[in-house]
């Protein structure tokens, strides 16, 4: 788990690389928070139940009455949906990005951050990592239809 945490720490570095102008910084805030949420989701997901503490203790996330978390002032939401048995094992990030360009930058940033090429699927992109009882994945569902893409990222443990 420590090795996975180290892999996900550089999200702030990606934020700095996305843009330096005031408008670029404002536009990239949603992208950065969604990426940070997604990497936290991967670490929060658990076979026996998800751990919400990464969001509970972070001032960037506000807990909502329904148990979800929202990024302060940004269109980014994190949920822990329950399986049929009532246990929440996965973590889901939903975000509305400002542009198609941001969606493309998100994919590129995730490839850099996760240090590997993803597995291409029909409607999603998957990164797998870990092993020996600690396998994890991040599944990215891009939006190919909207000018302001509604993306979904799912963190899971296997």
ZIHU-V143420 format. One record per helix or strand. SS is the DSSP state (a for helix, b for strand). FROM is the first residue (numbers start at 1). TO is the last residue. If there is no record, write none. Layout:
BEGIN
ss from to
SS FROM TO
SS FROM TO
END
This chain:
BEGIN
ss from to
a 2 8
a 11 18
a 22 44
a 53 56
b 61 63
b 69 71
b 76 79
b 82 82
b 88 88
b 91 96
a 100 114
b 119 120
b 125 129
b 136 141
b 150 157
END
